[in-house]
Amino acid sequence: MRRVPVTKMHGTYNDFVVLDNRSADVKYLSEFARFVCDRRAALGADGARQRRTELVTLRSGHPSDHLSDRLRLASLALDSDAPQPVVMAVYFGIGSRLGLDWLRDRILELPRNDRWQALARAALRDDLYEMHRALTRDVLARGTSLGAPAAIDAWLVANHAAVERSQSVVADVKAARTYDTTTLPVALRELKNLVPEAG
């Protein structure tokens, strides 16, 4: 029996097994996943994923102090055939162009003086993170052969009307200079309209 190297990873209360399958040694991935995820017979995990490109280095030199950004980048790199630098460039590029970084910082500044404030802040934060990841996937799915900046530009042009509406709402929230659980959800909801519907 040939040994197959895997890595056990976990995050946000889930665990999964990553198979380095860049050489396509494992042909029957669904059968392999069922076996390796069995908690009684094998490693045990909530799911298995194959590594098709270089993983994002978590000790990245990118000027982001948010470890959660880097974990999401690792997940996106697993899901995409695009090279690691392109995944990173699209993730941070689309975040900058749409003002997601600004919105994230305002959400993280929200008070957590009681349980309800903490829950409201966490819900907004998680919605923003999932939206950021979904937008990055959408840009990557459209192709990055001309590089990340060109891919982002093409995505912005293709979604011009929706982007313009979302940016107008974000600008209004910024102008009001009141950043709380009444104004920030409005900006977030408008930005979520940019995410393509599943299916």
C-alpha positions as CSV (number, residue, x, y, z in Angstrom):
1,M,0.0,0.0,0.0
2,R,1.4,3.4,-1.1
3,R,1.6,6.2,1.5
4,V,-0.3,9.4,0.7
5,P,0.9,12.5,2.6
6,V,-1.9,14.7,3.9
7,T,-2.1,17.7,6.3
8,K,-4.7,18.0,9.0
9,M,-6.0,21.6,9.4
10,H,-8.7,23.3,11.3
11,G,-10.4,26.7,11.7
12,T,-13.7,28.2,12.7
13,Y,-14.8,25.0,14.5
14,N,-14.2,22.7,11.5
15,D,-11.4,20.4,10.6
16,F,-10.4,19.1,7.3
17,V,-7.7,17.1,5.6
18,V,-5.6,18.6,2.7
19,L,-4.2,16.3,0.1
20,D,-1.3,17.5,-1.9
21,N,-2.5,16.2,-5.3
22,R,-0.6,18.5,-7.6
23,S,0.9,15.5,-9.2
24,A,-2.5,13.8,-9.5
25,D,-1.4,10.6,-7.8
26,V,-4.8,10.0,-6.2
27,K,-7.3,9.3,-8.9
28,Y,-10.4,8.4,-6.9
29,L,-10.8,11.6,-4.8
30,S,-14.3,11.0,-3.5
31,E,-13.5,7.5,-2.3
32,F,-10.3,8.8,-0.7
33,A,-12.2,11.5,1.0
34,R,-14.8,9.2,2.5
35,F,-12.1,6.9,3.9
36,V,-9.8,9.6,5.3
37,C,-12.6,11.5,6.9
38,D,-13.9,8.5,8.8
39,R,-13.2,9.3,12.5
40,R,-13.3,5.6,13.5
41,A,-11.2,4.1,10.7
42,A,-8.8,6.9,9.7
43,L,-7.8,10.5,10.6
44,G,-11.3,11.8,10.8
45,A,-12.4,15.2,9.6
46,D,-15.4,17.3,8.4
47,G,-14.1,17.2,4.9
48,A,-11.2,16.6,2.6
49,R,-9.7,19.0,0.0
50,Q,-7.1,18.6,-2.6
51,R,-4.2,21.1,-3.0
52,R,-4.0,22.0,-6.7
53,T,-1.6,25.0,-6.4
54,E,0.9,26.5,-4.0
55,L,-0.6,27.3,-0.6
56,V,-0.5,30.9,0.6
57,T,2.4,31.3,3.1
58,L,0.8,32.2,6.4
59,R,4.0,34.1,7.3
60,S,3.3,36.4,4.4
61,G,5.1,39.7,4.1
62,H,1.9,41.4,3.1
63,P,1.2,44.4,5.4
64,S,-2.0,42.8,6.9
65,D,-2.1,42.1,10.6
66,H,-5.2,40.1,10.3
67,L,-4.5,36.4,10.6
68,S,-8.0,35.7,9.4
69,D,-7.2,37.3,6.1
70,R,-4.3,34.8,5.6
71,L,-6.4,31.8,6.6
72,R,-9.0,32.8,4.0
73,L,-6.3,33.2,1.4
74,A,-5.1,29.7,2.1
75,S,-8.7,28.4,1.6
76,L,-9.0,30.4,-1.7
77,A,-5.7,29.0,-2.9
78,L,-7.0,25.5,-2.3
79,D,-10.1,26.2,-4.3
80,S,-8.4,27.9,-7.3
81,D,-6.0,26.9,-10.0
82,A,-4.6,30.4,-10.0
83,P,-1.0,30.8,-8.6
84,Q,-0.7,32.0,-5.0
85,P,0.5,35.6,-5.9
86,V,-2.5,36.1,-8.2
87,V,-5.0,34.9,-5.5
88,M,-3.4,37.3,-3.0
89,A,-3.4,40.2,-5.5
90,V,-7.1,39.7,-6.4
91,Y,-8.1,39.3,-2.7
92,F,-6.4,42.4,-1.5
93,G,-7.0,44.3,-4.8
94,I,-10.8,43.8,-4.8
95,G,-11.0,44.6,-1.1
96,S,-9.2,47.9,-1.7
97,R,-11.1,48.9,-4.8
98,L,-14.5,48.3,-3.2
99,G,-13.7,49.7,0.2
100,L,-14.0,46.4,2.0
101,D,-10.9,47.1,4.1
102,W,-12.4,50.4,5.3
103,L,-15.7,48.6,6.2
104,R,-13.9,45.8,8.0
105,D,-12.0,48.3,10.1
106,R,-15.2,50.2,11.1
107,I,-16.8,46.9,12.0
108,L,-13.9,45.8,14.1
109,E,-14.1,49.2,16.0
110,L,-17.7,48.5,17.1
111,P,-18.1,48.2,20.9
112,R,-18.4,44.9,22.6
113,N,-19.7,46.1,26.0
114,D,-22.3,43.3,26.3
115,R,-23.2,40.0,24.7
116,W,-25.6,41.5,22.2
117,Q,-23.1,44.1,20.9
118,A,-20.5,41.3,20.6
119,L,-22.9,39.1,18.6
120,A,-23.9,41.9,16.3
121,R,-20.3,42.8,15.6
122,A,-19.4,39.2,15.0
123,A,-22.3,38.7,12.6
124,L,-21.3,41.8,10.5
125,R,-17.7,40.7,10.5
126,D,-18.5,37.2,9.4
127,D,-20.8,38.4,6.6
128,L,-18.2,40.8,5.3
129,Y,-15.5,38.1,5.3
130,E,-17.7,35.6,3.5
131,M,-18.7,38.3,0.9
132,H,-15.0,39.2,0.4
133,R,-14.1,35.6,-0.3
134,A,-17.1,35.1,-2.6
135,L,-16.1,38.2,-4.6
136,T,-12.6,37.0,-4.9
137,R,-13.7,33.6,-6.1
138,D,-15.9,35.3,-8.7
139,V,-13.0,37.4,-10.1
140,L,-10.7,34.4,-10.2
141,A,-13.4,32.3,-11.9
142,R,-13.6,34.8,-14.8
143,G,-9.9,34.2,-15.6
144,T,-6.6,35.8,-14.6
145,S,-4.4,35.1,-17.6
146,L,-3.7,38.9,-18.0
147,G,-2.9,39.3,-14.3
148,A,-4.8,40.3,-11.2
149,P,-5.2,44.1,-11.9
150,A,-6.6,43.4,-15.4
151,A,-9.0,40.7,-14.0
152,I,-10.2,43.1,-11.3
153,D,-10.7,45.9,-13.9
154,A,-12.7,43.5,-16.1
155,W,-14.9,42.4,-13.2
156,L,-15.6,46.0,-12.2
157,V,-16.6,46.9,-15.8
158,A,-18.8,43.8,-16.1
159,N,-20.6,44.8,-12.8
160,H,-20.4,48.6,-13.4
161,A,-24.0,49.4,-12.4
162,A,-24.0,47.4,-9.2
163,V,-20.6,48.6,-8.2
164,E,-21.6,52.3,-8.8
165,R,-24.7,51.8,-6.6
166,S,-22.7,50.1,-3.8
167,Q,-20.0,52.8,-3.8
168,S,-22.6,55.5,-3.6
169,V,-24.1,54.0,-0.5
170,V,-20.6,53.5,1.1
171,A,-19.8,57.1,0.3
172,D,-23.0,58.2,2.0
173,V,-22.2,56.2,5.1
174,K,-18.6,57.7,5.2
175,A,-20.0,61.2,4.8
176,A,-22.4,60.6,7.7
177,R,-19.5,59.8,10.0
178,T,-21.7,57.6,12.2
179,Y,-20.5,54.1,12.2
180,D,-22.7,51.8,14.2
181,T,-25.1,48.8,13.8
182,T,-27.6,51.0,12.1
183,T,-25.3,52.4,9.3
184,L,-22.7,49.7,8.7
185,P,-25.3,47.0,7.8
186,V,-26.7,49.3,5.1
187,A,-23.3,49.5,3.4
188,L,-22.7,45.8,3.9
189,R,-26.1,44.9,2.4
190,E,-25.5,47.0,-0.7
191,L,-22.1,45.4,-1.2
192,K,-23.5,41.9,-0.8
193,N,-25.6,42.6,-3.9
194,L,-22.3,42.3,-5.9
195,V,-22.0,38.6,-4.9
196,P,-23.3,36.3,-7.7
197,E,-26.2,34.1,-6.5
198,A,-25.3,30.5,-5.9
199,G,-26.4,27.9,-8.4
